[in-house]
Amino acid sequence: MSAYKVSLRELRFFLWEQNQSARRFLSRPPFNDKDRDHYDLLLEKARAFALDLGRAYQASDRQECRLLDNGEVEIPREFHPLWQRYKQEWVPVLGNGGDVHRPALPPIVRQAIQEMFMGANPAFMTYGGFNLPAIKLFRLHGTPEQKAVYLDKLQRHEWDACFCATEAQAGSDLTAVKTLAEPLEQDGVYAVTGEKVFISAGMHSLTDNTVYFVLGRLGNAGGSSYSLSCLLVPRFWPNPETGELEENFVECAELPVKMGLKGCANTRLVFGRKGVTRGALLGGRKNAGLLQLIPLMNQARISTAVIGLGLASSAYLHSVEFAAKRLQGRAIERTSDSGAPSLPIAEHGDVQRMLLEMKARVEGCRGLLGKLTAASTEAFALEAEAAPDEMKVEKQRKLVQLLTPVCKAFVSDQAWKICELAIQTHGGIGYTDAYPVEQNARDVKILSIWEGTNYIQAQDLVRDKLGFGRNSRLIKYLREELDAFLENADASAELAPLSRRLDEAMAAAEASLERIGEAVHDGRMQESSQFYTRFLEMLGYTVSGWTLLEGAHLATRALERELPPSEAAFYRGKLKTARYFFANILPTVHLHGRIIADLPAAAVAVAVDELAQEDRHDADRRHAAV
């Protein structure tokens, strides 16, 4: 039985009704070679594979990964046949060419398929997860010789790729990276020494070789993040004359014991300890590593949000099924009536609250990601026009930039809340492995940490994307898109108040960005930094509300027609979800706004010795005893 649950009805609503992808994208180059029927069949095929991935979900968690005495890494056995199927059936579909002008799938369709795969078995999906971004990097930056060696192998998934940035002493601070590269006698080849930690899928036997994109410093480089270079360090060095793979002394020194994603080999890699580890500069360029790797990091952040959405959606659907079947308790107005029948817990008020909470957050997150992938899809369509309007293309690309940190941070945080609610809905059995929701929660927690912690995403949003409010062009683009929706939305008596609340929420976010900018201008940058995550959350909730209101308008129109009972219930659910979100969740935006408005009072600096700590004399006594 599969541990994964998915609703194709929801995904089809997202693609064909809410985002009108057939009309907006499939009717225009470069995506007009396939129609909706083609993609509907593809969604069904993807669901079948996702359910098979889900059958290995809990077993692979129990098996975990093991570092063997010979230095090899053993991964869950079910992953090997799944990998062969994934290579044969899905790599050609999802795209392995790395074409920066024409992706194999419209990004918004890819989102729906990847939500299924990543939600079904995120540990499995880490293997080969960097191949497509790596292929794009070679196409953008690789030398002809590097492309000749690596591209075909990566495209066929005979080799895979990993990104290696984090070091134990550095964490998220790239200025503290110490991995070094010294030139060897062979032209363009360097000896690489150092360690990288928390490298996902860092060593395994699914492929013949792994290409590590290693952030390091040349021996004479400075200590800033702008003096980092991107080093291509294959696990096995391809001999340039024979093509044979030679030992390159990349060593897996440790597999940390983790809370979740236990089927993903999270590795500590050591370079150059047992012999010379050879590497080459990507594109032969020195001190350009960060600039080269930005596209890869951004793609990883979007993928992180998709994983969170997929896991959260499955946990929610498990909760709906469980709550509909689990009989417990009587109706609250008949609690004292011993003859009253037991009810499915889905009929109890607080369980309904939890189910609506999960539904609203899941669908809001899917819609938020959809704004990003729709903007990306639109940009490709605009670029394919005979005479592309560069201003329109630029706007869509900027919207993608704006929404990338929001999606990574907001969706990963929401996914954690959703999975916690799923456990609560299941009661005590949800805390056991009888249902996969406890594993969903463990697996989802890492997402707010990896690929740049969520505070780093908030800092990137406020400082780098929005210039502390001074460069508000990106916010203006978002406001323009929202205003266009509000102007064209049906002014029904039921939904008009929600439109006003949405407009007010966006205004609150704009005012909060302005307030942060004022604080920075007044020399309160440190104080302002306590509120960047609040501001990011304001945008996340606002855009989520926008997409839920879109769904409510579609539902209102659909319910004017005569529908089968199941379809009528589906659309009533859309209306009720929007009502719940706007009454119970969207007000969080205004709470954050009021706090940011009172920034000097709300910002509280605290020293470590002012926080609760273990009594010193007790700790000293214990240490003396040891």
C-alpha positions, 0 to 999 in steps of 0.5 A, spaced: 500 500 500 502 506 498 503 511 503 502 517 498 495 520 497 494 525 491 488 528 488 488 529 481 482 533 481 485 538 485 491 538 480 487 539 474 483 545 478 490 548 479 492 547 472 486 548 467 481 552 471 485 557 476 491 558 472 488 557 465 494 553 462 491 551 456 489 557 454 494 562 457 500 557 455 499 551 451 496 555 445 502 559 444 510 557 442 514 554 445 509 550 448 503 549 443 506 542 440 502 538 446 495 539 448 491 539 455 489 531 453 496 530 453 498 533 459 492 530 463 494 523 461 501 525 463 498 527 470 495 520 470 502 516 469 505 521 474 500 519 479 501 511 478 509 512 479 508 517 485 504 511 488 509 506 487 514 511 490 510 512 496 510 504 497 517 505 498 516 511 503 516 508 510 520 502 508 526 506 506 525 510 512 526 504 516 532 502 512 536 508 512 543 509 509 549 506 512 556 507 511 560 501 510 567 499 512 570 499 505 567 507 505 561 505 500 554 508 502 549 503 502 542 506 501 535 503 501 534 497 496 528 499 493 531 505 490 535 501 485 529 499 481 525 505 482 532 509 479 532 505 473 524 506 472 525 514 473 531 514 468 527 510 463 520 513 464 521 520 467 528 523 465 526 524 458 519 527 460 522 532 465 527 534 460 535 533 460 537 537 455 538 543 460 535 548 454 535 555 457 530 557 452 525 552 451 524 547 457 521 540 456 515 542 460 511 548 461 514 550 468 507 550 471 506 543 469 512 541 472 510 543 478 504 539 478 508 533 477 514 534 481 509 535 487 507 528 486 514 525 486 517 529 491 511 528 496 511 521 495 518 520 496 522 526 497 529 522 500 529 518 493 528 524 489 534 527 492 538 522 488 539 526 481 536 532 483 541 536 481 542 533 474 538 538 471 541 544 474 548 542 473 546 541 466 544 548 465 550 550 469 555 546 464 551 549 458 551 556 461 559 556 463 562 550 462 568 550 457 567 545 450 572 540 454 568 540 460 561 539 456 564 534 452 566 530 458 560 531 463 554 533 459 552 526 456 553 522 462 549 527 466 543 527 461 543 520 461 543 520 469 549 515 468 552 520 472 549 525 477 551 531 480 551 534 487 552 541 490 557 542 496 557 549 499 556 547 507 562 546 512 562 545 519 565 551 521 561 556 516 554 553 516 551 559 512 557 564 512 560 563 506 566 568 508 568 562 512 569 557 507 576 554 507 576 548 502 582 550 498 585 548 491 592 549 489 594 548 482 597 542 479 602 541 474 597 539 469 594 545 466 587 547 469 587 542 474 587 543 482 589 539 488 582 540 492 583 539 500 577 540 505 571 538 508 564 539 506 558 537 510 550 535 510 551 534 502 544 530 500 545 524 496 553 525 497 555 518 495 551 512 493 551 506 488 546 508 483 550 512 478 557 510 476 560 517 478 558 523 481 560 530 479 561 535 485 560 542 484 564 545 490 565 552 493 572 553 495 578 558 494 584 558 490 590 558 494 591 566 493 584 568 494 581 573 499 576 571 504 570 574 502 564 570 499 566 574 492 573 570 492 570 563 492 570 559 486 566 553 483 570 547 482 568 541 478 570 535 483 568 528 480 568 522 485 572 518 480 577 522 475 575 521 468 582 520 464 582 525 458 586 520 454 583 513 455 576 515 458 577 510 464 575 513 471 580 513 476 580 514 484 580 521 486 580 520 493 573 523 495 571 520 501 565 519 505 567 520 512 560 520 516 553 519 515 550 523 521 544 520 524 538 525 522 531 526 524 528 525 517 529 524 510 533 517 512 533 514 505 537 520 503 545 519 504 547 525 508 554 525 507 560 529 510 565 529 504 573 529 505 577 531 499 585 530 499 586 526 505 588 519 502 591 522 496 590 528 491 583 530 489 583 533 483 578 538 480 577 544 475 574 550 475 567 551 472 568 554 465 576 556 467 574 562 471 577 564 478 573 567 483 566 567 480 563 561 484 557 565 487 555 568 480 555 561 477 551 558 482 546 563 483 541 559 478 542 552 481 541 555 488 535 558 486 532 552 483 534 548 489 530 553 493 524 552 489 524 545 489 524 545 497 518 549 496 515 543 492 517 538 497 514 541 502 507 542 498 507 535 496 508 532 503 503 537 506 498 535 501 499 528 502 499 529 510 492 533 509 489 527 505 491 522 509 487 526 515 481 527 511 480 520 510 482 518 517 477 523 520 471 520 515 472 513 518 474 514 525 468 514 530 469 517 536 465 521 541 458 524 540 455 530 538 457 536 542 449 537 544 448 530 546 454 529 550 450 526 556 446 522 551 448 515 552 444 512 547 447 517 542 451 514 536 458 515 535 460 520 530 466 520 525 471 525 528 470 529 521 463 531 524 466 534 530 467 542 530 475 542 532 477 537 527 473 541 522 477 547 524 484 543 523 481 540 516 480 547 514 486 549 516 490 544 513 486 545 506 487 552 506 494 552 507 495 547 502 491 550 497 494 557 498 501 554 498 500 551 491 497 557 489 503 561 491 508 556 487 503 557 481 504 564 481 512 563 481 511 557 475 506 561 471 510 567 471 516 563 469 512 559 464 509 566 461 516 569 460 518 563 456 512 564 452 514 571 451 521 570 449 518 565 444 514 571 440 517 573 434 518 580 437 519 579 444 517 585 449 523 585 453 519 589 458 514 584 459 519 578 459 523 582 465 517 583 469 515 576 469 523 574 471 523 579 476 516 576 479 520 569 479 526 573 483 521 576 488 517 570 489 523 565 490 525 566 497 518 567 499 516 560 496 522 557 499 521 560 506 513 560 507 511 554 504 516 550 508 514 553 514 507 552 512 508 545 511 511 544 518 504 546 521 500 542 516 504 536 518 503 537 525 496 538 524 495 532 521 498 528 527 494 531 531 488 529 527 490 522 527 490 522 535 495 518 538 496 513 532 498 519 528 504 519 533 506 512 531 508 509 524 502 506 523 500 512 518 506 516 515 504 523 517 509 522 523 514 521 517 511 527 513 513 531 519 520 529 520 521 529 513 519 536 512 522 539 518 529 540 514 526 544 509 526 551 513 533 549 514 537 547 508 538 551 501 539 557 506 535 558 512 528 561 512 531 567 515 536 568 510 531 567 505 527 573 508 534 577 508 535 576 501 528 578 500 528 585 504 535 586 503 537 584 496 531 583 492 527 589 495 533 594 497 530 595 504 524 598 501 528 603 496 528 599 490 520 597 490 519 595 483 518 588 484 513 590 489 510 594 484 510 589 479 506 584 484 501 590 486 500 591 479 498 583 478 494 583 484 490 590 482 489 587 475 485 581 478 481 585 483 479 590 477 476 584 473 474 579 479 466 579 480 463 583 485 458 578 488 456 580 494 459 574 498 466 575 495 466 583 495 468 583 502 474 578 501 477 582 495 477 589 500 480 585 505 485 582 500 487 589 498 488 591 505 493 586 506 497 588 500 497 595 503 499 592 510 505 589 507 507 595 503 506 599 509 511 594 513 516 594 507 516 602 508 517 602 515 523 597 515 526 602 510 525 608 515 528 604 520 534 602 516 535 609 514 535 611 521 540 607 523 536 601 526 538 596 521 540 591 526 533 592 530 529 591 523 532 585 522 528 581 527 522 583 522 524 580 516 521 573 517 514 577 519 514 581 512 516 575 508 510 571 511 505 577 510 507 576 503 506 569 503 499 570 506 497 575 502 499 571 495 496 565 498 489 569 500 489 572 492 490 565 489 484 562 494 480 568 492 481 566 485 478 559 486 472 562 490 470 566 484 471 560 479 467 556 484 461 561 484 461 561 477 461 553 477 455 553 482 451 557 478 451 550 473 447 544 474 453 539 477 453 532 479 453 532 487 461 530 487 463 536 483 458 541 487 461 539 493 468 540 490 466 547 489 463 549 495 469 546 498 473 552 495 468 557 497 468 555 504 476 554 504 477 562 502 472 564 507 476 560 513 482 563 510 480 570 510 477 570 517 482 565 521 489 566 517 489 572 513 488 577 519 496 574 521 498 579 516 495 585 520 498 583 526 505 583 523 503 589 520 502 592 527 508 589 530 512 592 525 509 599 525 511 599 532 518 597 530 522 600 536 518 598 541 517 591 538 525 590 537 528 587 543 535 586 543 538 581 548 545 578 550 546 571 552 547 572 559 540 575 560 537 569 557 535 563 562 541 558 562 543 552 566 546 554 573 553 555 573 555 551 579 551 545 578 554 544 571 561 545 574 560 540 579 558 535 574 564 536 570 568 535 576 565 529 577 566 526 570 
